[in-house]
Amino acid sequence: MVLESECLIHTTNRSVASNYRCGYCGVDEAAVGAELTVDHYQPRSAGGSDDLENLIYACIKCNQYKGDYWPSAEEETSGHYVFHPHRHLLSLHLRENEITGELEPLTDTGAFHIRLLHLNRPPLVAHRLARRATNILRQRILLLQEQIEQREQTIQQLQEYISLLTALIATISRHNQ
């Protein structure tokens, strides 16, 4: 099953920047304990500009691993390019393994992207697993809160029923005297 992981799917560049997440691996500033950097998707050395569409909020590691990489026409044709976080739907190329936390390629381009950016480095895998565990705990807490509310409603209904029975017993007792 392909998961549209919150750390992988970004619909606009504003969503990446506003969430303070790396456009390549999805970690946020709090997770890496540092500020993120700005990467030129198409490096200046390859003719890239400072246009907002070319600037990607990135963690230091992804920025270092990507470096000045820019595919040749042949590499791009063979799928050896870095996904643009604002233009590509990564869930078509990658999926997150729910058990291991590792990213698994669905395409050759996905495999290249994972390999170039080292997206299965241990801190990222640990981050994904922790995020998944947190989401599971949140869901469990919501379920427990719903169950508590249902039980409180049941208790209230039973208390009302007991009050009615008590009043009925009192009425019957007065009649029998």
Z-matrix of the N, CA and C atoms (Angstrom, degrees):
N
C 1 1.443
C 2 1.528 1 108.82
N 3 1.319 2 117.93 1 135.27
C 4 1.454 3 122.60 2 178.49
C 5 1.518 4 108.23 3 -86.64
N 6 1.317 5 115.53 4 125.33
C 7 1.452 6 120.30 5 177.97
C 8 1.512 7 109.36 6 -100.01
N 9 1.308 8 117.53 7 131.21
C 10 1.446 9 120.13 8 174.06
C 11 1.511 10 106.89 9 -88.67
N 12 1.300 11 114.32 10 74.42
C 13 1.454 12 122.86 11 -175.12
C 14 1.516 13 110.91 12 -58.87
N 15 1.333 14 115.70 13 138.02
C 16 1.443 15 118.87 14 -179.59
C 17 1.513 16 112.20 15 -61.14
N 18 1.336 17 116.90 16 -25.10
C 19 1.457 18 118.49 17 179.85
C 20 1.511 19 111.99 18 -81.63
N 21 1.324 20 118.94 19 -8.52
C 22 1.455 21 120.10 20 -176.38
C 23 1.516 22 113.81 21 -110.27
N 24 1.304 23 117.64 22 -30.10
C 25 1.450 24 119.45 23 -170.96
C 26 1.523 25 110.24 24 -102.11
N 27 1.310 26 115.89 25 119.90
C 28 1.458 27 121.77 26 177.00
C 29 1.523 28 106.93 27 -129.17
N 30 1.309 29 116.34 28 126.50
C 31 1.456 30 118.39 29 -174.96
C 32 1.525 31 112.37 30 -86.35
N 33 1.307 32 117.81 31 -31.44
C 34 1.463 33 119.72 32 178.23
C 35 1.511 34 108.93 33 -140.81
N 36 1.321 35 115.65 34 161.80
C 37 1.461 36 117.89 35 178.48
C 38 1.525 37 111.21 36 -64.56
N 39 1.304 38 118.54 37 -28.19
C 40 1.457 39 120.24 38 178.76
C 41 1.526 40 111.59 39 -66.28
N 42 1.330 41 117.12 40 -33.70
C 43 1.468 42 118.57 41 179.30
C 44 1.515 43 110.70 42 -67.51
N 45 1.319 44 117.70 43 -34.06
C 46 1.463 45 120.43 44 177.94
C 47 1.515 46 109.19 45 -67.95
N 48 1.320 47 116.23 46 -52.55
C 49 1.459 48 119.73 47 -176.81
C 50 1.520 49 111.61 48 -64.89
N 51 1.328 50 117.64 49 -40.83
C 52 1.461 51 119.31 50 -176.67
C 53 1.520 52 112.32 51 -69.36
N 54 1.315 53 116.93 52 -26.09
C 55 1.462 54 119.68 53 177.48
C 56 1.519 55 112.14 54 -92.91
N 57 1.314 56 116.23 55 1.45
C 58 1.468 57 121.74 56 179.21
C 59 1.518 58 111.14 57 52.03
N 60 1.313 59 115.58 58 49.73
C 61 1.464 60 121.85 59 -179.15
C 62 1.523 61 110.01 60 -117.49
N 63 1.328 62 114.49 61 149.26
C 64 1.458 63 120.73 62 174.16
C 65 1.525 64 108.11 63 -66.58
N 66 1.314 65 116.73 64 129.70
C 67 1.454 66 120.94 65 179.82
C 68 1.517 67 113.66 66 -67.98
N 69 1.328 68 117.74 67 -17.38
C 70 1.462 69 121.12 68 -177.47
C 71 1.528 70 112.81 69 -97.80
N 72 1.322 71 117.70 70 -45.66
C 73 1.474 72 119.32 71 -176.35
C 74 1.524 73 112.89 72 -110.66
N 75 1.339 74 117.46 73 -15.89
C 76 1.452 75 120.88 74 174.86
C 77 1.512 76 116.65 75 89.07
N 78 1.339 77 119.31 76 -3.26
C 79 1.466 78 118.70 77 -179.80
C 80 1.520 79 109.26 78 -69.65
N 81 1.331 80 115.48 79 150.66
C 82 1.452 81 119.38 80 177.64
C 83 1.523 82 109.76 81 -102.55
N 84 1.324 83 114.89 82 169.12
C 85 1.462 84 119.67 83 -177.03
C 86 1.519 85 112.05 84 -57.75
N 87 1.311 86 117.29 85 -38.35
C 88 1.468 87 120.22 86 -179.30
C 89 1.525 88 110.84 87 -63.70
N 90 1.328 89 116.97 88 -36.78
C 91 1.465 90 120.71 89 -177.83
C 92 1.523 91 112.21 90 -70.35
N 93 1.324 92 116.76 91 -34.83
C 94 1.466 93 118.92 92 -178.92
C 95 1.515 94 111.92 93 -93.34
N 96 1.323 95 116.81 94 -7.88
C 97 1.459 96 120.39 95 177.56
C 98 1.514 97 113.36 96 66.79
N 99 1.299 98 116.86 97 26.04
C 100 1.456 99 120.52 98 -179.90
C 101 1.519 100 109.54 99 -159.26
N 102 1.312 101 114.10 100 169.58
C 103 1.452 102 118.83 101 176.32
C 104 1.519 103 109.58 102 -74.42
N 105 1.302 104 115.05 103 152.26
C 106 1.455 105 120.30 104 175.16
C 107 1.531 106 108.64 105 -90.00
N 108 1.310 107 115.93 106 169.06
C 109 1.456 108 121.50 107 -178.26
C 110 1.521 109 109.39 108 -113.63
N 111 1.310 110 115.59 109 177.09
C 112 1.461 111 120.88 110 174.91
C 113 1.522 112 107.21 111 -111.59
N 114 1.325 113 115.55 112 126.35
C 115 1.461 114 122.20 113 -179.82
C 116 1.519 115 108.90 114 -108.43
N 117 1.311 116 116.03 115 144.81
C 118 1.460 117 121.00 116 170.69
C 119 1.525 118 106.60 117 -87.89
N 120 1.335 119 116.63 118 111.04
C 121 1.464 120 120.07 119 -179.62
C 122 1.529 121 109.20 120 -52.20
N 123 1.317 122 116.52 121 -57.22
C 124 1.467 123 119.72 122 170.23
C 125 1.522 124 105.25 123 -93.46
N 126 1.321 125 116.99 124 110.76
C 127 1.466 126 119.87 125 -175.76
C 128 1.529 127 112.18 126 -56.24
N 129 1.318 128 114.88 127 151.01
C 130 1.464 129 119.43 128 176.84
C 131 1.527 130 110.30 129 -57.39
N 132 1.332 131 115.43 130 -36.04
C 133 1.474 132 119.71 131 -179.53
C 134 1.526 133 112.22 132 -63.92
N 135 1.337 134 116.45 133 -17.80
C 136 1.468 135 120.80 134 178.43
C 137 1.527 136 111.07 135 -109.22
N 138 1.343 137 115.70 136 18.63
C 139 1.460 138 120.04 137 176.99
C 140 1.515 139 114.58 138 93.08
N 141 1.326 140 118.01 139 8.88
C 142 1.460 141 121.52 140 179.38
C 143 1.517 142 112.04 141 -70.62
N 144 1.319 143 115.28 142 154.20
C 145 1.464 144 121.11 143 -177.39
C 146 1.527 145 110.54 144 -112.77
N 147 1.329 146 114.27 145 179.26
C 148 1.462 147 121.01 146 175.06
C 149 1.527 148 111.06 147 -93.20
N 150 1.324 149 116.64 148 15.67
C 151 1.457 150 122.11 149 177.16
C 152 1.532 151 108.76 150 -60.44
N 153 1.321 152 117.56 151 140.42
C 154 1.470 153 121.43 152 -177.19
C 155 1.522 154 112.84 153 -53.61
N 156 1.305 155 117.59 154 -35.51
C 157 1.468 156 120.60 155 -178.85
C 158 1.531 157 111.61 156 -68.02
N 159 1.323 158 117.70 157 -18.19
C 160 1.464 159 121.93 158 -180.00
C 161 1.527 160 111.84 159 -96.83
N 162 1.326 161 117.43 160 -8.14
C 163 1.464 162 121.07 161 -178.05
C 164 1.521 163 109.99 162 -97.31
N 165 1.319 164 115.74 163 127.14
C 166 1.461 165 122.20 164 -177.04
C 167 1.518 166 108.47 165 -120.66
N 168 1.321 167 115.86 166 129.54
C 169 1.456 168 121.55 167 173.26
C 170 1.523 169 106.18 168 -70.47
N 171 1.335 170 117.85 169 122.13
C 172 1.468 171 120.07 170 -173.20
C 173 1.525 172 111.25 171 -140.83
N 174 1.335 173 115.31 172 148.78
C 175 1.461 174 119.32 173 173.32
C 176 1.532 175 107.87 174 -73.32
N 177 1.297 176 115.64 175 159.19
C 178 1.464 177 120.56 176 -177.06
C 179 1.524 178 111.40 177 -58.61
N 180 1.333 179 117.55 178 -42.55
C 181 1.470 180 120.60 179 -177.93
C 182 1.527 181 111.64 180 -63.21
N 183 1.327 182 117.78 181 -49.13
C 184 1.468 183 119.66 182 179.67
C 185 1.527 184 110.37 183 -61.85
N 186 1.330 185 116.60 184 -40.52
C 187 1.456 186 120.61 185 178.59
C 188 1.529 187 110.22 186 -61.11
N 189 1.334 188 116.66 187 -42.04
C 190 1.468 189 120.42 188 179.09
C 191 1.524 190 111.05 189 -67.57
N 192 1.330 191 117.27 190 -45.55
C 193 1.465 192 119.80 191 -178.38
C 194 1.524 193 111.64 192 -64.40
N 195 1.331 194 116.96 193 -39.48
C 196 1.463 195 119.84 194 178.89
C 197 1.518 196 109.74 195 -70.70
N 198 1.323 197 116.13 196 -42.09
C 199 1.461 198 120.22 197 178.60
C 200 1.516 199 111.76 198 54.20
N 201 1.317 200 116.11 199 -134.98
C 202 1.464 201 122.03 200 179.97
C 203 1.524 202 112.07 201 -96.87
N 204 1.328 203 116.68 202 20.04
C 205 1.465 204 119.19 203 -177.54
C 206 1.524 205 110.24 204 -60.69
N 207 1.299 206 115.55 205 132.33
C 208 1.456 207 122.80 206 170.83
C 209 1.522 208 106.64 207 -148.71
N 210 1.323 209 117.82 208 127.04
C 211 1.469 210 119.45 209 -173.32
C 212 1.529 211 112.78 210 -70.34
N 213 1.311 212 113.86 211 146.13
C 214 1.467 213 119.36 212 169.28
C 215 1.529 214 106.32 213 -74.64
N 216 1.311 215 116.54 214 170.02
C 217 1.473 216 120.11 215 178.48
C 218 1.523 217 110.16 216 -58.86
N 219 1.325 218 116.38 217 -39.75
C 220 1.468 219 120.92 218 -179.95
C 221 1.530 220 110.81 219 -66.63
N 222 1.329 221 116.78 220 -43.15
C 223 1.470 222 120.09 221 179.13
C 224 1.524 223 110.77 222 -63.49
N 225 1.313 224 116.07 223 -42.64
C 226 1.465 225 119.38 224 -179.50
C 227 1.524 226 110.82 225 -63.42
N 228 1.323 227 116.92 226 -40.99
C 229 1.462 228 121.39 227 177.92
C 230 1.523 229 111.21 228 -61.98
N 231 1.334 230 116.41 229 -36.08
C 232 1.469 231 119.86 230 -179.71
C 233 1.528 232 112.43 231 -85.31
N 234 1.346 233 116.96 232 3.78
C 235 1.463 234 120.15 233 175.98
C 236 1.509 235 114.56 234 88.56
N 237 1.313 236 117.72 235 12.25
C 238 1.467 237 120.47 236 179.22
C 239 1.525 238 110.11 237 -94.96
N 240 1.327 239 114.52 238 78.26
C 241 1.459 240 120.32 239 176.92
C 242 1.524 241 108.60 240 -145.53
N 243 1.322 242 114.38 241 161.64
C 244 1.464 243 121.07 242 178.45
C 245 1.524 244 107.52 243 -89.50
N 246 1.320 245 116.01 244 133.64
C 247 1.462 246 119.94 245 178.25
C 248 1.523 247 110.04 246 -65.30
N 249 1.312 248 115.07 247 139.96
C 250 1.464 249 120.27 248 172.99
C 251 1.526 250 106.10 249 -86.31
N 252 1.333 251 117.69 250 120.58
C 253 1.471 252 120.10 251 -174.66
C 254 1.527 253 114.55 252 -60.40
N 255 1.341 254 117.10 253 -20.91
C 256 1.459 255 119.68 254 -177.89
C 257 1.523 256 112.72 255 -97.23
N 258 1.331 257 116.83 256 -9.47
C 259 1.465 258 119.64 257 -174.17
C 260 1.521 259 114.64 258 -118.55
N 261 1.304 260 117.77 259 -26.09
C 262 1.462 261 120.34 260 -174.47
C 263 1.529 262 111.03 261 -106.44
N 264 1.300 263 115.97 262 140.02
C 265 1.457 264 122.07 263 174.49
C 266 1.525 265 106.84 264 -89.67
N 267 1.319 266 115.50 265 100.54
C 268 1.460 267 120.63 266 -172.22
C 269 1.519 268 113.11 267 -64.68
N 270 1.320 269 117.69 268 -25.58
C 271 1.467 270 119.73 269 -178.30
C 272 1.529 271 112.25 270 -65.48
N 273 1.316 272 117.40 271 -12.29
C 274 1.465 273 120.31 272 174.24
C 275 1.526 274 111.26 273 -79.27
N 276 1.326 275 116.34 274 -17.80
C 277 1.460 276 121.32 275 -173.37
C 278 1.525 277 114.03 276 -119.10
N 279 1.328 278 117.03 277 -21.11
C 280 1.464 279 122.04 278 -175.58
C 281 1.516 280 110.13 279 -136.61
N 282 1.312 281 114.92 280 154.89
C 283 1.463 282 119.16 281 169.65
C 284 1.521 283 107.04 282 -143.05
N 285 1.304 284 114.22 283 154.00
C 286 1.459 285 120.47 284 178.02
C 287 1.522 286 108.68 285 -96.65
N 288 1.305 287 116.84 286 125.19
C 289 1.458 288 121.54 287 175.97
C 290 1.524 289 107.35 288 -72.44
N 291 1.327 290 116.42 289 119.83
C 292 1.465 291 121.07 290 -175.71
C 293 1.521 292 112.71 291 -65.05
N 294 1.315 293 117.83 292 -26.57
C 295 1.465 294 121.68 293 -176.94
C 296 1.522 295 111.57 294 -87.22
N 297 1.330 296 117.00 295 -48.51
C 298 1.471 297 120.57 296 -173.90
C 299 1.517 298 113.66 297 -91.23
N 300 1.336 299 117.59 298 -20.80
C 301 1.454 300 120.98 299 -176.32
C 302 1.515 301 113.31 300 79.94
N 303 1.322 302 117.01 301 -0.66
C 304 1.463 303 120.07 302 -179.83
C 305 1.523 304 110.39 303 -84.08
N 306 1.332 305 114.70 304 151.57
C 307 1.453 306 119.73 305 173.42
C 308 1.514 307 108.04 306 -84.65
N 309 1.323 308 115.04 307 137.87
C 310 1.455 309 121.19 308 179.68
C 311 1.521 310 108.47 309 -118.67
N 312 1.326 311 116.97 310 134.07
C 313 1.464 312 119.19 311 -179.47
C 314 1.525 313 111.73 312 -75.06
N 315 1.309 314 115.32 313 142.83
C 316 1.461 315 121.65 314 172.78
C 317 1.525 316 110.12 315 -105.44
N 318 1.334 317 115.56 316 -16.06
C 319 1.462 318 121.67 317 179.78
C 320 1.524 319 108.55 318 -138.93
N 321 1.327 320 115.96 319 168.24
C 322 1.469 321 120.19 320 175.01
C 323 1.527 322 110.64 321 -62.44
N 324 1.323 323 116.35 322 -36.88
C 325 1.459 324 120.11 323 178.37
C 326 1.524 325 110.12 324 -64.69
N 327 1.324 326 116.71 325 -40.21
C 328 1.463 327 120.14 326 176.21
C 329 1.513 328 111.63 327 -61.13
N 330 1.330 329 117.07 328 -42.21
C 331 1.470 330 121.28 329 178.70
C 332 1.522 331 110.29 330 -62.52
N 333 1.333 332 117.00 331 -42.23
C 334 1.465 333 120.57 332 179.10
C 335 1.523 334 110.28 333 -63.53
N 336 1.314 335 116.73 334 -45.59
C 337 1.468 336 122.61 335 -178.95
C 338 1.534 337 110.19 336 -58.72
N 339 1.327 338 116.78 337 -47.37
C 340 1.471 339 121.76 338 178.95
C 341 1.525 340 110.11 339 -61.14
N 342 1.318 341 116.18 340 -45.39
C 343 1.468 342 121.19 341 -176.49
C 344 1.531 343 111.37 342 -66.42
N 345 1.335 344 117.63 343 -48.90
C 346 1.462 345 121.50 344 -176.38
C 347 1.527 346 111.62 345 -61.49
N 348 1.325 347 116.16 346 -44.03
C 349 1.467 348 120.28 347 -175.54
C 350 1.529 349 113.19 348 -92.14
N 351 1.335 350 116.99 349 1.55
C 352 1.474 351 121.40 350 -179.73
C 353 1.534 352 110.02 351 53.00
N 354 1.314 353 116.44 352 50.12
C 355 1.464 354 121.11 353 -173.82
C 356 1.522 355 113.91 354 -74.42
N 357 1.320 356 117.39 355 -4.47
C 358 1.466 357 119.88 356 173.86
C 359 1.524 358 110.95 357 -109.37
N 360 1.329 359 116.51 358 26.22
C 361 1.461 360 119.10 359 175.90
C 362 1.529 361 108.41 360 -65.53
N 363 1.330 362 117.56 361 145.46
C 364 1.472 363 121.26 362 -172.48
C 365 1.530 364 115.86 363 -49.54
N 366 1.336 365 120.59 364 -43.48
C 367 1.472 366 117.95 365 179.59
C 368 1.530 367 113.30 366 -62.49
N 369 1.343 368 117.35 367 -34.57
C 370 1.469 369 119.78 368 178.59
C 371 1.520 370 111.30 369 -70.66
N 372 1.326 371 116.29 370 -40.69
C 373 1.468 372 120.10 371 178.03
C 374 1.526 373 109.11 372 -62.70
N 375 1.334 374 116.61 373 -44.58
C 376 1.470 375 120.61 374 178.53
C 377 1.524 376 110.56 375 -62.01
N 378 1.323 377 116.83 376 -39.61
C 379 1.464 378 121.34 377 178.65
C 380 1.531 379 110.71 378 -63.02
N 381 1.331 380 116.64 379 -44.13
C 382 1.471 381 120.05 380 179.32
C 383 1.523 382 111.33 381 -63.91
N 384 1.332 383 116.25 382 -42.91
C 385 1.469 384 119.71 383 179.47
C 386 1.528 385 110.86 384 -64.86
N 387 1.330 386 116.66 385 -41.17
C 388 1.469 387 120.06 386 178.79
C 389 1.527 388 110.29 387 -65.02
N 390 1.342 389 116.72 388 -41.37
C 391 1.462 390 120.26 389 178.56
C 392 1.523 391 110.25 390 -62.87
N 393 1.328 392 115.99 391 -42.22
C 394 1.470 393 120.47 392 178.91
C 395 1.520 394 110.59 393 -63.24
N 396 1.336 395 116.93 394 -45.19
C 397 1.470 396 120.60 395 178.94
C 398 1.522 397 110.34 396 -61.58
N 399 1.319 398 116.89 397 -40.92
C 400 1.465 399 121.00 398 178.28
C 401 1.521 400 110.45 399 -62.41
N 402 1.324 401 117.47 400 -43.43
C 403 1.469 402 120.86 401 178.77
C 404 1.525 403 111.39 402 -63.74
N 405 1.323 404 116.91 403 -40.44
C 406 1.470 405 120.50 404 177.75
C 407 1.524 406 109.83 405 -63.46
N 408 1.331 407 116.71 406 -43.63
C 409 1.469 408 120.09 407 178.76
C 410 1.523 409 111.25 408 -63.38
N 411 1.330 410 117.35 409 -40.75
C 412 1.470 411 120.31 410 177.87
C 413 1.526 412 110.69 411 -61.21
N 414 1.333 413 116.22 412 -44.21
C 415 1.465 414 120.03 413 178.51
C 416 1.525 415 110.55 414 -62.29
N 417 1.321 416 116.44 415 -41.49
C 418 1.470 417 121.23 416 179.74
C 419 1.526 418 110.47 417 -64.36
N 420 1.330 419 116.70 418 -42.22
C 421 1.467 420 120.75 419 178.23
C 422 1.522 421 110.13 420 -61.84
N 423 1.333 422 117.48 421 -43.75
C 424 1.469 423 120.49 422 178.22
C 425 1.520 424 111.26 423 -61.03
N 426 1.322 425 116.56 424 -42.67
C 427 1.461 426 121.01 425 178.16
C 428 1.525 427 110.52 426 -62.17
N 429 1.326 428 116.82 427 -44.82
C 430 1.466 429 120.44 428 179.21
C 431 1.525 430 111.38 429 -64.44
N 432 1.338 431 117.07 430 -38.42
C 433 1.464 432 119.86 431 177.40
C 434 1.527 433 110.81 432 -63.49
N 435 1.321 434 117.24 433 -40.43
C 436 1.469 435 120.82 434 176.53
C 437 1.524 436 110.53 435 -62.61
N 438 1.334 437 116.80 436 -43.02
C 439 1.461 438 120.48 437 179.34
C 440 1.527 439 110.99 438 -64.33
N 441 1.325 440 117.15 439 -39.33
C 442 1.468 441 120.72 440 177.78
C 443 1.523 442 109.72 441 -62.73
N 444 1.335 443 117.10 442 -45.72
C 445 1.467 444 120.71 443 179.02
C 446 1.525 445 111.10 444 -60.35
N 447 1.333 446 117.20 445 -42.99
C 448 1.461 447 120.58 446 178.58
C 449 1.522 448 110.80 447 -62.60
N 450 1.311 449 116.87 448 -42.41
C 451 1.470 450 120.04 449 -179.68
C 452 1.526 451 111.01 450 -68.62
N 453 1.328 452 117.26 451 -36.55
C 454 1.465 453 119.78 452 176.62
C 455 1.521 454 110.36 453 -64.02
N 456 1.336 455 117.36 454 -39.43
C 457 1.462 456 120.59 455 176.57
C 458 1.523 457 110.56 456 -64.33
N 459 1.332 458 116.44 457 -41.43
C 460 1.468 459 120.58 458 177.92
C 461 1.520 460 110.23 459 -62.49
N 462 1.324 461 117.30 460 -43.63
C 463 1.472 462 121.25 461 178.81
C 464 1.517 463 109.92 462 -61.68
N 465 1.333 464 117.39 463 -43.94
C 466 1.459 465 120.41 464 179.73
C 467 1.529 466 110.54 465 -62.42
N 468 1.328 467 117.03 466 -42.62
C 469 1.459 468 120.40 467 178.57
C 470 1.528 469 110.96 468 -64.10
N 471 1.332 470 116.85 469 -40.60
C 472 1.467 471 120.17 470 178.26
C 473 1.525 472 111.11 471 -66.07
N 474 1.335 473 117.25 472 -38.02
C 475 1.465 474 119.98 473 177.95
C 476 1.523 475 110.57 474 -64.51
N 477 1.328 476 117.03 475 -40.21
C 478 1.461 477 120.40 476 176.65
C 479 1.526 478 110.28 477 -63.99
N 480 1.327 479 117.04 478 -41.54
C 481 1.453 480 122.07 479 178.26
C 482 1.524 481 110.29 480 -62.85
N 483 1.329 482 117.10 481 -43.35
C 484 1.478 483 121.28 482 178.47
C 485 1.522 484 110.12 483 -62.80
N 486 1.336 485 116.72 484 -40.81
C 487 1.470 486 119.83 485 178.13
C 488 1.525 487 110.91 486 -61.83
N 489 1.331 488 116.41 487 -42.39
C 490 1.461 489 120.18 488 177.94
C 491 1.526 490 111.31 489 -64.41
N 492 1.340 491 116.77 490 -42.99
C 493 1.464 492 120.33 491 178.10
C 494 1.525 493 110.99 492 -63.64
N 495 1.326 494 117.13 493 -40.66
C 496 1.467 495 121.05 494 178.93
C 497 1.526 496 109.93 495 -62.51
N 498 1.335 497 116.99 496 -43.27
C 499 1.461 498 120.82 497 178.43
C 500 1.521 499 110.52 498 -65.33
N 501 1.322 500 117.40 499 -39.55
C 502 1.458 501 121.54 500 178.30
C 503 1.522 502 110.76 501 -64.09
N 504 1.324 503 117.17 502 -44.70
C 505 1.474 504 121.36 503 178.79
C 506 1.520 505 110.04 504 -62.39
N 507 1.319 506 117.52 505 -41.14
C 508 1.466 507 120.72 506 179.23
C 509 1.525 508 110.36 507 -64.23
N 510 1.321 509 117.07 508 -40.61
C 511 1.467 510 121.02 509 179.08
C 512 1.519 511 110.27 510 -65.38
N 513 1.328 512 118.07 511 -43.93
C 514 1.469 513 122.16 512 179.08
C 515 1.519 514 109.73 513 -64.04
N 516 1.320 515 118.08 514 -40.55
C 517 1.477 516 121.67 515 -179.97
C 518 1.523 517 110.52 516 -63.61
N 519 1.313 518 118.61 517 -40.73
C 520 1.464 519 121.34 518 179.18
C 521 1.525 520 110.52 519 -66.76
N 522 1.329 521 116.76 520 -36.97
C 523 1.460 522 120.51 521 178.41
C 524 1.521 523 111.65 522 -66.68
N 525 1.310 524 118.21 523 -36.18
C 526 1.463 525 122.70 524 -177.35
C 527 1.521 526 111.89 525 -78.40
N 528 1.286 527 120.10 526 -11.42
C 529 1.465 528 120.66 527 -179.27
C 530 1.467 529 112.31 528 -85.03
